[in-house]
Amino acid sequence: MINFLCKTFVKNYEKTTDPEVREGYGKLAGIVGIISNTLLCIAKIVTGIFAGSIAIVADGINNLADASSSIITLLGFKLASKPESDDHPYGHARIEYISGMIVSVLIVVVGVELFKSSVTKILNPEPLEFSISIVVVLILSISIKIWQAMFNINVGKRINSVALSATGADSRNDVIATAVVLVSVIIGKMTGLHIDGYMGCLVAAFIMWSGIGLVKETISPLLGEAPDPGLVDSIEALAMEYDGVYGIHDLIVHNYGPGKIFASVHIEVSADTDIMASHDLVDNIERDLSRRLNILLTCHMDPIKVNDPLVNQMMQVAKDTADSLDGVIGVHDLRIVPGLTHTNIIFDVLISHDCTLKPEEIRKAFQDAASAVNKNYFIVIDIEKGYTKV
């Protein structure tokens, strides 16, 4: 069913990284959500009023919020597909994240209001009207919500959408919420206990908890979360496949929204190779990886001495020292500048964001290691934080 809808309503549905195809998936998901959630909302509110159940009405209003969320998602994908402009040269793809955050906040607000209504029901309990139709409506709702969750999570994975993945998770949570309502109706019928308000509180609390979790999830990329480890590993692995590449470092990835990933990296090449040949190599890497990974990659060429025994010796000393220090990820760009009275060993030291060592402690450790090799060796290091593991 899901594949049928995607093939039928999304043109070129297999090209999931194409902005127009992403927009098509977003429109489809939004329309499906609006229609299904509106029908569920009407059915549940009518059933809840007939049965006198605040929990069923609460669950119906939750579906109304879901329909509103689908509208926001639909608009979000539409706006996110807008081309670059002078004011926003990196495009508008982050609007998709913003729409997901709005949906998440809306879920929290609905949960708070439903909790208030449920507390009122506890303070003023009323008997429930039980009928097979109520059970049928709730079971049907659970079935539809299970399909909704599968649909949104499936489409979210296809186009790598945080907003749709959040919507899918919300639908999955709704399955649990509606199941709780169904249990309250059955227990009320069998025991005569007025637990409807309490179950309504549980549903509301679950909605709020889910909404808060979704807020955290959708706001993370807006704050600048760590890049996908798979993308980082791919950049490193693919770059190292080229003959003449000895290493990479200083990889930085900026995410401006789905399909709008910019990255920069330093490529280490032999200093003894013709500079034009090395430049051509780096250009090829830049172009090929951008195409293969669907990113905009900028490569900086770093020439290094690869056949100098002293450079190799001191690089190994620096690496061993880095491995012995907690929070120090590695070293790179080592070069040696000899002088009349001393020799400078110059290199960069990469530390993690949670490194607790002070700069002077790091410098002393490397200086002690260099001095152990030759008392006239002086280290000159630049300490920088790593934005990825590379």
NORZI-V452759 format. One record per backbone hydrogen bond with DSSP energy under -0.5 kcal/mol. CO is the residue of the C=O (numbers start at 1). NH is the residue of the N-H. E is the energy in kcal/mol with one decimal. If there is no record, write none. Layout:
BEGIN
((CO,NH,E) (CO,NH,E))
END
This chain:
BEGIN
((1,5,-2.3) (2,6,-2.2) (3,7,-2.7) (4,8,-2.2) (5,9,-2.6) (6,10,-1.8) (9,11,-0.6) (10,13,-1.1) (12,15,-2.1) (14,16,-1.8) (15,18,-1.6) (18,22,-2.6) (19,23,-2.3) (20,24,-1.9) (21,25,-2.4) (22,26,-2.5) (23,27,-2.6) (24,28,-2.3) (25,29,-2.7) (26,30,-2.4) (27,31,-2.7) (28,32,-2.5) (29,33,-2.2) (30,34,-2.4) (31,35,-2.4) (32,36,-2.3) (33,37,-2.2) (34,38,-1.9) (35,39,-2.0) (36,40,-2.1) (37,41,-2.5) (38,42,-2.3) (39,43,-2.2) (40,44,-2.6) (41,45,-2.5) (42,46,-2.1) (43,47,-2.0) (44,48,-3.4) (45,49,-2.5) (46,50,-2.1) (47,51,-2.4) (48,52,-1.2) (48,53,-2.4) (51,129,-2.6) (52,54,-0.6) (53,57,-2.0) (54,58,-2.8) (55,59,-2.2) (56,60,-2.1) (57,61,-2.6) (58,62,-2.0) (59,63,-1.4) (60,64,-1.6) (61,65,-2.3) (62,66,-1.9) (63,67,-2.2) (64,68,-2.2) (65,69,-2.4) (66,70,-2.0) (67,71,-1.7) (68,72,-2.2) (69,73,-2.7) (70,74,-2.5) (71,75,-2.5) (72,76,-2.7) (73,77,-2.4) (74,78,-1.7) (75,79,-2.7) (76,80,-2.5) (77,81,-1.1) (79,82,-1.5) (82,92,-0.8) (88,85,-1.6) (88,91,-1.9) (92,95,-2.0) (93,96,-1.6) (94,97,-0.5) (94,98,-1.9) (95,99,-2.8) (96,100,-1.8) (97,101,-2.0) (98,102,-2.4) (99,103,-2.2) (100,104,-2.0) (101,105,-2.5) (102,106,-2.4) (103,107,-1.9) (104,108,-1.7) (105,109,-2.3) (106,110,-2.4) (107,111,-2.2) (108,112,-2.1) (109,113,-2.1) (110,114,-2.4) (111,115,-1.9) (112,116,-1.9) (113,117,-1.9) (114,118,-2.3) (115,119,-2.2) (116,120,-1.9) (117,121,-1.7) (118,122,-1.8) (119,123,-2.1) (120,124,-1.7) (122,125,-0.6) (128,130,-0.6) (131,134,-0.6) (131,135,-1.3) (132,136,-2.7) (133,137,-2.6) (134,138,-2.2) (135,139,-2.6) (136,140,-2.7) (137,141,-2.2) (138,142,-2.4) (139,143,-2.2) (140,144,-2.5) (141,145,-2.6) (142,146,-2.1) (143,147,-1.9) (144,148,-2.7) (145,149,-2.6) (146,150,-2.2) (147,151,-2.8) (148,152,-2.9) (149,153,-2.4) (150,154,-2.2) (151,155,-2.7) (152,156,-2.7) (153,157,-2.1) (154,158,-1.9) (155,159,-2.0) (156,160,-0.6) (156,161,-2.3) (160,162,-0.6) (161,165,-1.9) (162,166,-2.3) (163,167,-2.0) (164,168,-2.6) (165,169,-2.2) (166,170,-2.2) (167,171,-2.2) (168,172,-2.2) (169,173,-2.1) (170,174,-2.0) (171,175,-1.3) (172,176,-1.0) (173,177,-2.3) (174,178,-2.9) (175,179,-1.9) (176,180,-2.0) (177,181,-1.7) (178,182,-2.4) (179,183,-2.2) (180,184,-2.0) (181,185,-2.0) (182,186,-2.2) (183,187,-2.8) (184,188,-2.4) (185,189,-1.8) (186,190,-2.3) (187,191,-2.8) (187,192,-0.6) (187,193,-0.5) (188,192,-1.6) (193,195,-1.4) (195,199,-2.9) (196,200,-2.3) (197,201,-2.0) (198,202,-2.1) (199,203,-2.7) (200,204,-2.7) (201,205,-3.0) (202,206,-2.5) (203,207,-2.3) (204,208,-2.5) (205,209,-2.7) (206,210,-2.6) (207,211,-2.7) (208,212,-2.6) (209,213,-1.9) (210,214,-2.2) (211,215,-2.3) (212,216,-2.0) (213,217,-1.9) (214,218,-2.7) (215,219,-2.1) (216,220,-1.1) (217,221,-0.6) (219,223,-1.6) (220,224,-0.9) (228,231,-0.6) (228,232,-2.1) (229,233,-2.8) (230,234,-2.0) (231,235,-2.5) (232,236,-2.1) (233,237,-2.9) (234,238,-2.8) (235,239,-2.1) (236,240,-2.1) (237,241,-0.5) (238,241,-0.8) (239,242,-1.3) (242,245,-1.6) (244,246,-0.5) (244,270,-0.5) (247,268,-3.2) (249,266,-2.8) (250,252,-0.5) (252,264,-2.2) (254,256,-0.7) (254,262,-2.8) (256,94,-0.6) (257,260,-2.6) (260,256,-2.9) (260,262,-0.5) (261,296,-2.6) (262,254,-3.7) (263,298,-2.4) (264,252,-2.6) (265,300,-2.9) (266,249,-1.8) (266,268,-0.5) (267,269,-0.5) (267,302,-3.4) (268,246,-2.8) (268,247,-0.7) (269,304,-2.8) (270,273,-1.0) (274,278,-2.2) (275,279,-2.3) (276,280,-2.1) (277,281,-2.1) (278,282,-2.5) (279,283,-2.3) (280,284,-2.1) (281,285,-2.1) (282,286,-2.6) (283,287,-2.4) (284,288,-2.9) (285,289,-2.5) (286,290,-1.4) (287,291,-1.8) (288,292,-2.7) (289,293,-2.4) (290,294,-0.7) (290,295,-1.4) (295,297,-0.7) (296,263,-2.5) (298,265,-2.1) (300,267,-3.4) (301,303,-0.5) (302,269,-2.3) (304,271,-2.7) (304,306,-0.7) (307,309,-0.7) (308,312,-2.6) (309,313,-2.4) (310,314,-2.7) (311,315,-2.4) (312,316,-1.9) (313,317,-2.0) (314,318,-2.5) (315,319,-2.5) (316,320,-2.5) (317,321,-2.1) (318,322,-2.4) (319,323,-2.4) (320,324,-1.0) (321,324,-0.6) (322,325,-1.3) (324,326,-0.5) (325,328,-1.6) (327,329,-0.6) (327,352,-3.0) (330,350,-3.2) (332,348,-2.7) (335,346,-2.7) (336,338,-0.6) (337,344,-2.6) (342,339,-0.7) (343,378,-2.8) (344,337,-2.6) (344,346,-0.7) (345,380,-2.6) (346,335,-2.6) (347,382,-1.5) (348,332,-1.7) (349,351,-0.5) (349,384,-2.8) (350,329,-2.5) (350,330,-1.4) (351,386,-2.7) (352,355,-1.5) (358,361,-0.7) (358,362,-2.0) (359,363,-2.6) (360,364,-2.1) (361,365,-1.9) (362,366,-1.9) (363,367,-2.6) (364,368,-2.8) (365,369,-1.7) (366,370,-2.3) (367,371,-2.9) (368,372,-1.5) (369,373,-0.7) (370,373,-0.9) (370,374,-2.2) (374,377,-2.2) (376,343,-2.5) (378,345,-3.2) (380,347,-1.8) (381,383,-0.5) (382,349,-2.5) (382,384,-0.5) (384,351,-2.6))
END
